[in-house]
Amino acid sequence: MKRIVEMVLGIIGLVVSGLMTLVGFFAMGDSFKRQLLEHQKADPKVAPEDVMKVADLMGKAGGLLVIASIIGFVIGLIAVIIIYKNRKPLLAGLLFIGSAVVMTFISMFIALLPGCLFLIAGLLCLLRKPRQNRA
């Protein structure tokens, strides 16, 4: 049985997960803090302490996003490889669902899009049955 839909959803989830990793690295970087401080200088109503609190919070959230998306990417890649070889769709489905849950909860629902893609792919792996050949 061909599992093209599951592979496509998994690959799209891998791409989005990789993009989430880049976003997390950007949020952790110093250039993001500098941009926030420049924006604060343009708007004198905002206190510098508030800007630094937001920058620190974004840095911590960026770290969680990087960790979650790397874990999800690795588990999702393993699941895509398993489903590509069409050996164990049950195992691939469980890996997809596991990576969706881990990514979504570790990132505090920031990585919801790749999590939903992996969840749909995992459910399809578990629920689609091979066709019976009729004689």
C-alpha positions in Angstrom: 0.0 0.0 0.0 1.4 3.4 -0.9 1.7 5.9 1.9 2.2 9.0 -0.2 -0.1 11.3 1.9 1.7 10.3 5.1 5.1 11.0 3.5 4.0 14.4 2.1 2.6 15.5 5.5 5.7 14.3 7.3 8.0 16.1 4.9 6.0 19.3 5.1 6.1 18.9 8.9 9.9 18.4 8.8 10.3 21.6 6.7 8.1 23.7 9.1 9.9 22.2 12.0 13.3 23.3 10.5 11.9 26.8 10.0 10.7 26.8 13.6 14.3 26.0 14.7 15.5 29.0 12.7 12.9 31.2 14.4 14.0 30.0 17.8 17.6 30.7 17.1 16.6 34.2 15.9 14.6 34.8 19.1 17.6 33.8 21.2 20.1 36.0 19.4 21.4 39.4 20.4 20.3 41.0 17.2 16.7 40.5 18.3 17.4 42.3 21.6 19.1 45.1 19.7 16.1 45.5 17.4 13.8 45.7 20.4 15.9 48.3 22.1 16.0 50.4 18.8 12.2 50.2 18.7 12.0 51.3 22.3 14.2 54.4 21.5 11.8 55.3 18.7 8.8 55.1 21.1 9.7 56.8 24.4 6.5 55.7 26.1 7.9 52.2 26.5 10.3 51.7 29.5 13.6 50.1 28.8 13.1 47.6 31.7 9.9 46.3 30.0 11.8 45.9 26.7 14.5 43.9 28.5 11.9 41.7 30.2 10.3 40.9 26.9 13.6 40.2 25.3 14.6 37.8 28.1 11.2 36.1 27.8 11.6 35.7 24.1 15.1 34.3 24.5 13.8 31.6 26.9 10.9 30.8 24.6 13.3 30.7 21.7 15.4 28.1 23.5 12.3 26.0 24.2 11.3 26.3 20.6 14.7 25.2 19.4 14.8 22.2 21.7 11.2 21.1 20.8 11.7 21.5 17.1 15.0 19.6 17.0 13.4 16.7 19.0 10.3 16.8 16.7 12.5 17.0 13.6 14.6 13.9 14.5 11.6 11.8 15.5 9.7 12.9 12.5 12.6 12.1 10.2 12.8 8.6 11.6 9.1 8.2 11.0 9.3 9.4 7.5 12.1 7.0 6.7 10.1 4.1 8.2 7.0 5.0 6.2 9.1 5.5 3.0 10.3 2.0 3.3 6.6 0.9 4.1 7.8 -1.6 6.7 6.0 -0.7 9.9 3.2 1.8 9.5 2.1 1.3 13.1 5.5 2.3 14.4 5.7 5.2 12.1 2.3 6.4 13.2 3.2 6.2 16.9 6.4 8.1 16.2 4.5 10.8 14.3 2.0 11.2 17.1 4.7 11.1 19.8 6.7 13.8 18.0 3.5 15.9 17.6 2.8 15.7 21.3 6.4 16.4 22.4 6.8 19.3 20.0 3.6 21.0 20.9 3.9 20.7 24.7 7.6 21.5 25.0 7.2 24.6 22.9 4.1 25.7 24.8 2.0 25.4 21.7 4.2 27.6 19.5 5.0 24.6 17.3 1.4 23.9 16.7 1.5 23.8 12.9 4.2 21.0 12.6 2.6 19.3 15.5 -0.8 19.2 13.7 0.9 17.9 10.5 2.7 15.1 12.3 -0.5 14.3 14.2 -2.6 13.9 11.0 0.2 11.8 9.4 0.3 9.6 12.5 -3.4 9.1 12.6 -3.4 8.3 8.9 -0.7 5.7 9.4 -2.7 4.1 12.2 -6.1 4.2 10.7 -5.5 3.4 7.0 -5.8 -0.3 6.4 -4.2 -2.1 3.4 -6.6 -2.9 0.6 -7.8 -6.5 0.3 -7.4 -8.1 -3.1 -10.7 -9.6 -4.2 -10.6 -12.7 -6.3 
